[in-house]
Amino acid sequence: MARPEYIARIHAAKYDLRFCGRAEKPEMLRRYKAALAEACRISGYAAPELEAAIARDFGEWVKQERLPKLPLNPRGI
């Protein structure tokens, strides 16, 4: 099954949030929350349910996008 675009947007926002510098964190968090809110609206699921459902897909998305792998604990997050 193909990944819906709204899920890919959540993954992209999560990746940016986890990989950004400290000064960028507030803006990246705002973007992540906006992407999650949009996905909740589209899918009809609550944020915690949606985050739990797509958590395992994040690593696969990173591989498919050929992005650098994140450290296990990036910048102490």
Secondary structure, DSSP 8 states (H G I E B T S, - for coil): ----HHHHHHHHHHHHHHHS-GGGHHHHHHHHHHHHHHHHHHH---HHHHHHHHTTHHHHHHHHTT-----SSGGG-
